[in-house]
């Protein structure tokens, strides 16, 4: 199966589920906004694996704008293909700039989780 076809069908990888479980147990998503693509929104984080309220999750969009001090959850399919599946289309991650001011806080070989920091704060000062 083509990697792009996997992403649009919503097929999940075990590393995505492990990342969702880590995120829900290590990050207070009630205080920090969490951004993700459509599949993570409906099936991974907002589904049975992350056990997060969908109303508190944010779907990434093509302009790549995320709030400071927010969390960015990327599935294995996102990192392998460098593509985010937005509401109705696929967007190249490098075109969105979502990780420009972000620090990697979790990686399991597939799923990546970043914390977006304000541009005027150094990584050493972020303690959430």
Residue pairs with C-beta under 8 A, 6 or more apart in sequence:
1 11
3 77
3 80
3 81
4 81
4 83
4 90
6 77
7 39
7 77
7 78
7 81
7 83
7 85
7 90
8 85
8 90
10 39
10 42
10 43
11 77
12 39
12 43
12 44
12 49
12 75
13 75
13 76
13 77
13 110
13 111
15 76
15 108
15 109
15 110
15 111
16 40
16 44
16 49
16 75
16 76
16 77
16 110
16 111
17 44
17 49
18 108
18 111
19 44
19 73
19 75
19 106
19 108
19 110
19 111
19 112
19 113
20 40
20 44
20 45
20 49
20 50
20 73
20 111
21 49
21 50
22 106
22 108
22 113
23 29
23 34
23 45
23 50
23 52
23 71
23 73
23 106
23 113
24 45
24 50
24 51
24 52
26 106
27 34
27 71
27 113
27 128
28 128
29 52
29 56
29 57
29 71
30 56
31 128
32 69
32 70
32 71
32 115
32 128
33 56
33 58
33 66
33 67
33 69
33 70
33 71
34 45
34 52
34 56
34 57
34 58
34 70
34 71
34 72
34 73
35 57
35 58
35 59
35 60
35 66
35 70
35 71
35 72
35 73
35 98
36 44
36 45
36 57
36 58
36 59
36 60
36 72
36 73
36 74
36 75
37 59
37 60
37 74
37 75
37 78
37 84
37 85
37 86
38 59
38 85
38 86
38 87
39 75
39 77
39 85
40 46
40 50
40 73
40 75
41 54
41 57
41 59
42 54
43 49
44 50
44 73
44 75
45 52
45 57
45 73
46 52
46 53
46 54
46 57
58 66
58 70
59 86
59 87
60 66
60 72
60 84
60 86
60 96
60 98
61 86
61 87
62 86
62 89
62 91
62 96
63 96
64 95
64 96
64 97
64 98
66 72
66 98
66 116
67 116
68 101
68 116
68 117
68 118
68 119
69 115
69 116
69 117
69 118
69 126
69 128
70 115
70 116
71 105
71 113
71 114
71 115
71 116
72 98
72 99
72 102
72 113
72 114
72 115
72 116
73 111
73 113
74 84
74 93
74 111
74 112
74 113
74 114
75 110
75 111
76 110
76 111
77 83
77 85
78 84
78 85
78 93
78 112
79 110
79 111
79 112
80 110
82 92
82 93
82 94
83 90
83 91
83 92
83 93
84 90
84 91
84 92
84 93
84 96
84 98
93 99
98 114
98 116
99 114
99 116
101 116
101 117
101 118
101 119
102 114
102 115
102 116
102 117
103 114
103 115
103 117
103 123
103 126
104 112
104 113
104 114
105 113
105 114
105 115
106 112
106 113
107 113
115 126
115 128
117 123
117 126
